């Protein structure tokens, strides 16, 4: 993890890539079962399975949606 003594210009702690933040969320049971299956299939901890799923989501799904939105915006002009 990054050095915890790094602060930005406003005096707040700077959060960099690779830092970890604990987050509690409520998810649908079907998502929990899918994440649990991923955990078992990849022989990982649940937190690692969730991180892998989120990485995939942001790398593929979000980027594809942004690309499609860009194409749609290009068609307007």
C-alpha positions in Angstrom: 0.0 0.0 0.0 1.0 3.6 -0.5 2.6 5.6 2.3 -0.1 6.8 4.7 1.8 10.1 5.3 1.2 11.5 1.8 -1.1 14.5 1.7 -2.4 16.6 -1.1 -2.2 20.4 -1.3 -5.4 20.8 0.9 -3.9 18.8 3.7 -6.1 15.8 3.1 -4.6 12.3 2.7 -4.0 11.6 -0.9 -5.5 8.3 -2.1 -3.6 6.7 -4.9 -4.2 3.7 -7.1 -3.6 0.5 -5.2 -4.9 1.9 -1.9 -7.6 -0.3 -0.3 -10.9 1.0 1.1 -13.3 -1.3 3.0 -16.8 -1.0 1.7 -20.0 -2.7 2.9 -22.8 -3.1 0.4 -26.0 -5.0 0.1 -26.3 -7.1 -3.1 -28.9 -9.3 -4.6 -28.6 -13.0 -3.6 -28.0 -14.0 -7.3 -24.9 -11.7 -7.4 -23.7 -13.2 -4.1 -24.0 -16.7 -5.5 -22.1 -15.8 -8.7 -19.3 -14.2 -6.6 -19.2 -17.2 -4.4 -18.9 -19.5 -7.4 -16.1 -17.3 -8.8 -14.4 -17.6 -5.4 -14.6 -21.4 -5.4 -13.6 -21.8 -9.0 -10.6 -19.6 -8.8 -9.6 -20.7 -5.3 -9.6 -17.1 -4.0 -10.7 -15.2 -1.0 -14.1 -13.5 -1.4 -12.5 -10.1 -1.5 -10.2 -11.2 -4.3 -13.1 -12.6 -6.3 -15.1 -9.4 -5.9 -12.0 -7.3 -7.0 -11.6 -9.6 -10.0 -15.3 -9.2 -11.0 -15.2 -5.4 -10.5 -12.0 -5.1 -12.6 -13.6 -7.1 -15.4 -16.7 -4.9 -15.2 -14.9 -1.6 -15.4 -12.4 -2.8 -18.0 -15.0 -4.4 -20.4 -18.6 -3.4 -19.7 -18.0 0.3 -18.8 -15.5 0.8 -21.6 -17.9 -0.8 -24.2 -20.8 1.4 -23.0 -18.7 4.5 -23.2 -17.6 3.5 -26.8 -21.2 2.9 -27.8 -22.2 6.3 -26.3 -19.4 7.9 -28.2 -20.6 6.3 -31.5 -24.1 7.5 -30.8 -22.9 11.1 -30.1 -20.9 11.0 -33.4 -24.1 10.1 -35.3 -25.8 13.2 -34.1 -23.4 15.5 -35.9 
